[in-house]
Amino acid sequence: MKLKQIEIVKFRSIEQISIDVDNLAMFIGENNAGKSNIFRAIELFYQDSVRGINEEYFYFKNHNEPISLILTFDRLTAYDKKQKYLKHWIYNQAIRVKKSIEHNNQTQKYEMTFYGWQARPSESCFDLSRFDEYKSEITKIVKDKGLPDYFKTDRGTVTQASYKEGIAKYIEEGKVEFGEPDWIKNPAGLKEVFADLLPKFYLVPAVKDAQDESKTTQQTVLGKLVNDLTNRIVLKNPKFEEVKKQLDGLKKYLNKSDAGDDSERLQEIKDFEGTITDIISENMPGTKIGIEIVTPELVDLFKDVKITLDDALPTSIDSKGHGLQRALILAYIRAYAKTISTVTVAEEQQEALVKNFILAIEEPELYLHPNGQRKMLSVLENISATDQVLACTHSNFFVDTFEYKNIVIVGREGNEPTNTFQFVDDIFAAESKQEKNRLRKVFRYLSLFDLSRNEMFFSKKVVLVEGDTEKFIIPFWATKFLSKDKKYDLSASNICVVECGGKTNMHIFMRVLNKFKIPYVAIHDVDPISFKEDKPNKTDKEEAELRIFKENEFIVDTLDNTVGKIIRINPELDVIIGISANQADKHGKIGAAFMKYDEMDLNDYPKQVQKILDLINTWTETESVKEIT
């Protein structure tokens, strides 16, 4: 069972959002956009009481508007579908659960309510949520409808218990017609579903005291992960059954068996039990005392684990710095990912004892150098192969442009509510199968070649350029113009320049930005041709030049003018830059551009340079395409 959808209403900065998730989801956005609030909302969904809840939890502190948290789970396994308390909550191959938190103005307390999404029986007499309405008529209902004998007791009477059991069996036999689904308040069995069968949730916070989270109690993320991994480890070990038998053997020496046999029970315990019974019987004749010693389950032995770190001085984790404490949590996650990939047990046994989990981690890049970030991404991807990972990040190492379906952009303007945006469809859906496959391959290698391209998801505006020369020179020009006006500070304006690997690939990045509604300016050369398009017997060189020239029209066709704009340089940017072939050969195009403009007086810059920078900063043209010559 996996999490499919998150719906949050009236929680902190969130008025109403809905997010689709797969096995891996990366939440990106500026500070205070509300990324952490999304994770805290899921954590609250898994909280079983109102303890700690205050007005800070409510939408802009208004506790008169209730919080609604809805999670939808799909990808149900055969084991899930067989579960007694689960199967009646499956609708369209999914399970939908809502938690509502509201403030009771009369009691001045907060109340938490569960709801299950379920289709109701069309006939009210089979709807247990309305049982109080017809419970006095159940004998008549059974008789009038000729319902089976299993609606009655062994004595032939109809009781409330026998009627409810009868309905359950009648539904199982497919004899009850259902209507449209609706929310059912506090339904029987939902608590069992929630506690025992839904995926577990672990949150690794970014700034919470790492010392608290690095302890191994059952309330911390490390303690929960240790316990979860223990379940998986012991399952694959052949000694599991042997140790289990030993623990079961311990039970027979301490307690009576389920059948009441105490022949192997320790005599001292039986004597003590008898003595207490004799004493209490003096005042309460006929009263018997039974002593049951609760013995640990196998996994309980791992609940309290002491971890010592030796960094020249062996001490407990509590005495280490936050960086090392968080490193321990992340190291454990890495070890976890490595271990679960080797766990192989019978599928039914694993499903029975090991539930899927959702790992939510804030800023996994904290305290990690670039190579460490790459390793951590690999770890999270490994975990997501079997479970689910939600991460919020400010690092482009954790975002893959090609895997755009995993990206959730979280935004917020001023005091406005948090909003989210994602695109989970195919950006190449309109293409033929062959062209779709080709474009996907190109997109994939472009994403792998330069991680800086991922920065576009973190930006307020993106400048798309053909190659490395433009990627260098445009920001360089902007830094020079800073002395003239601060508006040219691309970093302050959160504008990034993305190199597209050539003019023919620009449309791929435009498609992504169109779908994510990220503003952009695409800058490309016109590359005019010196011959007519319909010229017969064109040379191979002319055919290649024509293909590049026709790309101009394709780029315009790709443009969504509500999102992006286009600057065409005619004939090409190299002419404006003014680098000779000799300089380019001597220093390389980028080096030659730097040499030329580094010491040039700003007043001597070509007028086209400032025009390009001005259009990047603020588009003042009436048309969406501007040609600069």
N, C-alpha and C positions, 0 to 999 in steps of 0.2 A: 504494500500500500504506500502510495506516495502523495505528497502535497501537490495539488493542482492549481488552486487559486486562493488568493488572500484578499479579503474584503474588509476594509476598516472604515468605520463611521464615527465621527465625533470623538476622536482620541487625540488629545494634545493639539498639535498644529494641523492635524488631518481632519478635514471636514468629511470627505468621502473619496476613497480610492479603491481600485480593483486591480490586482496584479496577477498575471499568469506566470507560473513557475514550472520549470522542468527540473532536471537533476542538479543543475548548476545555475545560479543567478547572481550577477554582479550588480550591486546598487551603487550608482555614482552620482555625484552632485556636490555642490558647494557646502561648506560648513553651515549648519543651522537650516539646511533645506528640509530636514525631517527624516533622514535615512535611519537614524537610531530609533526614532519614534515608531517606524515600521517594525523593527525587531522587538522593541518593547511591547508593542501591541500583541505580537505573536506570543511573547513570554507571558503576558497577562492572560491570554486565551488559555494557556496551560496552567495557570495559577488556580488552585482549588478553593481559595477563600478570598474575602475582601480585605484581609489584613494588609495594612500598608497603603491602601488606596485612599487618596485625598483629592481635593479639587484640582490639583496639578495634572491629574490624569485626564481631565475632561477638556473638550474643545475650547481653547482659550479660557480655561478655568470656569466655564459655565456648567456646573453640575446639574442644572435643570434639564439638560439635554442628554439622554442616556447614550452610553458607548455601546456600539454593536461591533462584534468581531466575528467574522464568518470565515471558516476554513473549509475548503472542499478537497476531498481526497479521492484519487482514482487509482488506476493500475492495481486493482484488487487481485490478490492471488486466489487460487482455488481454496487454500486454507482459510483466507479471510472470509470468503463467501460461505463457508460451512459453519462459521461461528454462530452459536445460538443467539447472542445478543447483537450480532452485527448484521445478519442477513436481512432482517426486516427494515434496516435503515438504508439499504442499497436502492438507489433510484438512478436510472440511466447509467448503470455501472459505476456509480460514484456515491460517496457519503458526504453529506453536507451538515455541518454542525455550527450553531451560533451560540455565542455567549453575550449576554446583555448585562451591563453594569449601570445601575441607576441610583440616584439619591432619593431616599424616602423622606419627604419633607415632614411627615408626622413623627417618625421615630428619630429623624436626623442621623440616620445610619445609611450605609451603602449596602445595596443588595445585588447579588449575582444570580442570574437565571440562565439555565441551559435550554436550548431549543434543538429539536431534530427536524430535518427536512424529510418529510415522508408523505406519500400519497395516502389519503384516508379512504376507508371503505365507503362505497357509494351508499350503502344502507347503514343508517346510524346504529342499528342493533349489533353491528359487527365492529363498531368504532369504540375501542376501549377508552379513548380520551373523552368520550361522552357517556361513560358507563353510569355515572350518577343519575343521568336523565332517565334511564330505563331499567335500572337494577331491580326495581320492584316488580317488573314485568317479565323477568327472564324465564320463569316457568312457562308462562303463556307463549312467549316467543318460540321456545323450543318445541312446544306442542303444535302451534299454528304453522310453523315453517317445516315441520317434520325433520328437525335436525337430528343428526346421528346420536347414538346412545352415549358416545364419549363426551357429550355435553352434560351427562348426568354422573352422579356418584355410583358406587357399587350397589347402593341401596335403591337406586332408581330415582333419587331426588335431584333437583337442580339447585346447586349452591353457587354463591358468587365465585368461589374458587374453581369449581368444575366448569362453570360457564366460560370463565376466562381461559382456562386450559383448552376448552373445546374450540374457542375462537382461534387460538394459536394453531391448533391442528388443522382446522378448517381452512385457514389461510395457506398452510403448508401444502395442502392437497389441491390448492389452486381453485377453490370453490367460492372465493370472495372476490367480487368485482371492485376495483379501485377507481377513484376519481383523480382529479388533479392534485399534485402535492402542495403542501403548505407547512408552515412552521408549527410544530407541536411542542407545547411548553412542558418542561420537566418530565419527559417521557420515561416510562419504566425501562430500565436496561441501559439508558444512555450513559450513566455514570460508569458502568462496567465497560462499555465500549471505549469511553474516553480514557479511562485509567489503564486499561489492560491491552487494548488492541490498536489504538491509534499510534502512529510513529512518535517516538520520543523527541523532545526538543532540548538542545543544548546551546546556550548563548555564551560566547567568549567576548566580553565587553572590551572596549578600547581603553577607557580611562578609569574604570572602577578599580579599587585597590587590588592590585594583582596578588597581594599576599592572601587576601580572602579567597580568590579564585584558584590559587595554586594549592590550597589545602585539599585533603582527600575525603572530607566529609561528604555525606550524600546530598548536601545542599549546594555544593559547588560544581562548576562544570568539570573540573578535573576528577572529582570524586564520582560524578555520574558517568564520565567516560571510562574511568577505571572499572567501575562495576559492569558497564555494558561490554567492554572488551573481555572482561573475565568470563562473562557468559559465553562469548564466542570461542575463547581459548579452551575452556574446559570441555566444550562440546566436541572439539576435534581430537582431544586426547583420549587414547584408548583406556587410560586409567580412570576416566570419568566414572564409569559404572562401578569400578572397584571401590573408589573412595565413597561413592554414593551408598554402596552396600554397607561400608563401614559405619557411615553416619546412621543409616537405618538400623544397623545392629546396636548402635548406642541407644537409640530410642527404645528398643525392647527391654533394655536394662533399666530404663528410667520410668517408662510409662506403660499403661495397659495398651494392648493392641486395639484396633478398631472393633474387633469382635469381643473385647472385654477380657482377653486372656492376659494374665500377669504371672504366668508360671516362671518366666525368666527374669522377672523384675527384681531389682535389688531388695533384699529382705529388710534392710534398714529403712528404705522409703515406705515399704508396706507397713512396717511396725509404727513408724511415725504417723502415717495416715490413719491407722487404726486407733492410736492413742488420742489424736485430736477428735476423731469421731466419738470415742467413748466419753470424752470430757463434755463435748457440746450436747451429747444425747442426754446428759444429766438434766439439762434445762429444756431441751427440745427433743423429746423422744422421737425416734424414727428418722432423725436427720443424719445423713451420711456426708462425709467430707471426701472429696477426691482431689488428689494433688497431681497436676500435670506439669512436668518440667519441659519448657519449650526448648527444643534442640535446634541448633542452627542448620539452615540449608547450606549446601556446598558454596554457593556464591556469596553467602553472608560472611564467609571467612575472609573475603577480600575487601570488605567494606571499609575497614580502617587500615590504611596503608601508610607507613611512614617513609618519606622520601628525604634522602640526605644528598646534598650536593657538595662535591669536593673540588673547589677551585683554589687549591693550595691549603685550604683550611676546611675540613669536613664539618659542616653545620647543617641544621635543618633549613628548609626552603624559606621559613619565616624570616630568617635573619639576612636574606639576600636582597639585593636591589630589585626594583620593579622590572628592569630590563631582563635580568636573569630569571625572575619569576615568570614573566610572560614567555621567555624562551623555553622554559620547562613545559608550559602548556602547549606551545607550538611543536616542541620536540615530541611530546606525547602524541599529538595529533599525527605527526609524520610516522611515528612508530605504529600507531593505530592503523593508518592506511596501509602500511606494509604488511601488518599482521592479518588484517581481514582479507587481503588478497590471497592469502594462503589457506584460509579456513575452508575446509571441505567436509561437510557432514551431510547426512541425509536431509533432503530438502524439507520434508515434513517436520523432522525433528528441529531443524534450524528455525523454521517459521513459528513453531510452537513456543520456543524459548527465546528467540532473538527477534525483536521488532526492528523495523527500519527506524532510522533516526534522522533528524534534521539538525545540521550543525550550522548555526548562525555565528559569524565571526566579524567583528568590527575591526577595520584597518589591519588586515593581516600583514601589511608591510611594516608595521611598527618595529623598530629596533633591528631591522634586517637590511643588510647591504644589497645591492642589485642582484648578485648571484643568489643570495639567500631568498630574495623575493621570487626568483624564477623557480627555485626548489619548492617553495611553499605553494606556488600555483600548481605545480605538478602534484603535490600532495593533496590539495583540495580537489583536483580533477580525479585523482585515484579514489578518494572517498566518494565522490559523486557518482562513480561507476556503479556503486552498490547502494548508496544512501543518497542524501541530498545535502547540498551546501548552498547557503545564502551568505554573501559577503558584501560589505560596503567598503569602498576603497577610494583613495585619492591617487593611486599609482597606476600608470598605464601598463605596468607589467602584468596586472591582473585582468586586463581587458583585451579581448581578441576581436578585432574588427570583423573578421570572417564569421565568428560566432556571435553575430549581433543579436540573435534571438535570446541570448543569455543576459543581455544588457537591459537594466532598468534605470532610466534617467530620472532622478528625483530633483525637483526644483521648487523654488518658492520666491515670490517677488515681494519684498518688504514685509508687511504684516499680513499678506494674503495667505490663504491655506496652502499646505503642501500639495503638490501635484506630481504625478508620475507619468512617464511615457515609455512605451516599448513597442517594438514591431516584431511580430513572431511569424509573419508570412514570408514567402519567398520573393526577394527583390527581383529575381529573374523569371518570375512566373509567366510573363507574357512571351518569353522566348521559346523557340523550338527546342526539343529535347537535346539535340546535338549542340546547339548554340548555348543552351543553359549549362551543359556539362563543361563546355570550353570556358565560359565566363567564370564559373565556380572555381576552376583550376587556376585561372589567372588571379582571381580575387584571393585565393588561398595563398599563393606564393607572394603576392604583394603584402599580405598581412604578416607573413612570416619574415619577410626580408627586412622590414623596418618597423620596429615597435613604436617609433614616434608617431606613426600614423594613427595609433590608438588615442592620441591626445585629443583628436577631434571630438570625442564624446565628452570631454571635460571642458570644452570651450563654449563661449557665448557666440563666437563667430569663427568660421574656418575659411582660410584662403587656400584654394586648390591651385597648384602650379604643376607644370609639366615635369621639371627635373631639379637636380641638386643646385644648379646655378641660381635659379629663381628662388629656391628654398633658402639659400644663403643671402642673396643680395637684397631681397625685399625687407626682411627684418633689419639688415644692416643699414639700408637707407633710412628706415624708420628711426633707428637710434640716432642717426645724424640729424634728423629733423626735430628731435626732441628739444634741441636748443631754441627752436622756433616756436614750438607749441607742444604742450604735454599731451595733446590728443593723439599724437603719433606713438605713444607708448603702447605697443601691442600687448605687452604682458599685463599692464594695468587694466587694459580693456578686455583681457582674457581672449585674445585673438591668436590663433595658432596657424602656422603655415604648413601645409601637408603636400609633400611631393608624391605625385600619382604614378610615377614610373613610366611617364610618357603621355602624350596627348591622347592616344587611343584608349588609355585606361581611365581617363578622367571621368567618363560617364558612370563608371562603377561606383566611385566615391560619391558622385552627385546623387545616385539612386539611394544610397544609404542615408545621406544627409536629408534628402527629400522626405524619406519615410520617418526619420526621427525629428523632423522639423527644426533642424539645427541650421541657422542662417549661414550662408556661405557666399563667397565671391570666387568664381572660377576664372583664372587668368591663363590665356593660351595664345599661341601664335596663330596668325591667319594662314601662314605658309601658302601664299598665292602661287598659282601655276602660270607658266609662260606659254601655254598652248590651250586650245579649245578642248572642252571635256569630251566632245564627240570625235576628236581627231582619230582617224583610222591608223592601224598599225603602230600603236604606241610602243615605245621601248619599255623594258622592265623597269627602268628608272622612272619613266614617266607614269607608268601604272602605279608605282609606289607613291610618287608625289601626288597623284590624283586621289589615292586612298586617304592620304593625310589631309588633303584639302577638303574632301567630303566629310571628314570628321567634324568640321565646323558646323555643318547642318545637323549632324547627329547630336552634338553637344547641346545645341539650341533645342532640339526636340526633347532632350532629356530634362531640360530645365523646368523646375517648378518655380515660377516667378513669384509665388507667395513666400518662398523660402530663400531662393538664391538669385544671384545676378552673375552676369558674364562680362569680362573685359577682354576684348580681342585686341591683340597687338599686331598692327599691320606695318611691315611684313612680319617682323618677329622681334622679340625682346632683345636679342643680341645686337640688333641695329641701334636700339636706344642705349643700351649699355655702352656700345662703342668700343668693343675690344677687337683688336686686330688679330688675324690668324697667327701672326708671329708671337704676339703676347700670350695667346691661348696655348700655343705649343710650348712656350718657354715656362710659363707658370701654371698652366692648366686654366680652364675658364673661370673657376672660382677664385683661384689665386690672382689671376689677372684682374678680375673685377675688384677684388679687395685692394690691390696695388693702386688701381686707378682712382677709386673713390675715397680711400682712407684719408688722403691729404687734400682732396679737392675742396675748394671753398663752396659753401652751400649755394651761393648765388650762381655758381657755374654749373650746377647740376642741370641736366636736361629738364625742360618744363614738364615733360611727360611723367617724370618720376613723381613729382608732387601730385599730379593729377591722379596717378594710380593709387598713391597713399591716401589721398582725400576720399576717393571712391571706396577704398577698403574701410575707411573709418565711418563715413556716412554717404550713403548712395543718394546723390542729388539729381540724378537723371530721371526723366519721365519714362524712358524705356528701360527694359530689363537687360538689354545688351548694349554695351558701349564699345565703340571701336576707337582705338587710339593709334595715331600714325606719327 
